[in-house]
């Protein structure tokens, strides 16, 4: 590993037409009931991003969901 880099292991899969996908175990995030559809709309517009916490062994978790760069949901576990 390169000093100062972040290591996050994933699982790759090859789908139809040789399309490769990588799963990191952080693909799902649960929001309060009734708020998911609006969040999906923002995601589809490209307005959603995530802050990811990664420990020294490569284990990761969603630290915050951002809407246009501003925290929308913040996990207090990190």
N, C-alpha and C positions, 0 to 999 in steps of 0.2 A: 504494500500500500504506500502511496505517496504521502509524505508528511504534510499535514494540513488538509488532506482530503477526507471525504466522508464515504464510508463503506455501508451500503444498504443492499443486502442480498435479496434477490427476487427469483421467481420461477417463470421460465419462459415456456411458451407454447406456440406451435405453428398451426395456423388455421387455414381456412379456404384461401386459395390463390396465393399460398406461401406467405400470408400475412403473419408477422410475428407479434405476439403480445407478451408483456412482462407484468407479473403481479407481484406487488410488494407487501401485501397484507394490510394496506391502508386504503383500499378502494371504497370502503363503506364508512359512512358517518351518519349517525342517527340524530335527528333534530326533533324538537317538540312537535307533537301532533298538529297537523294543519299548516305547517310551515314548509313542508317538503316541496310542494309544487312550485311555489314562488322561487325557492332556492334553485330548483332544476331550471327554471326559466333564466335566471341569472347565469347559471352554469352554461347553458346553451348559447348565451350571448358572449361568453368568454369573460364574464365579470367576476368569477369566483376563482380564488387561489387558496392554497393551504400553506401553513407553516408546519413543518414536520420536525419532530424531535428524534434524533438518532443517538443511541448510546455507543460506547466504545466497542461493543460486540456486534453492532449493526442492527440491533432491534430498534424498530421505529414505531411511532404513533403520531396521530394528528394532534398538533398542539393548538392550532387555531384555524378557523375558517374565515377567510377574508373576502369582503365584498368591495371591489374597486380599491383594494389595498388597505381597507379599514377592518379591524376585527369585528366579526359578526357573532361568532361563537368562540369562546376560549375555554380550553380544558384546564382545570386547576390542578390536575395531577402532576404537571410538569413544572 
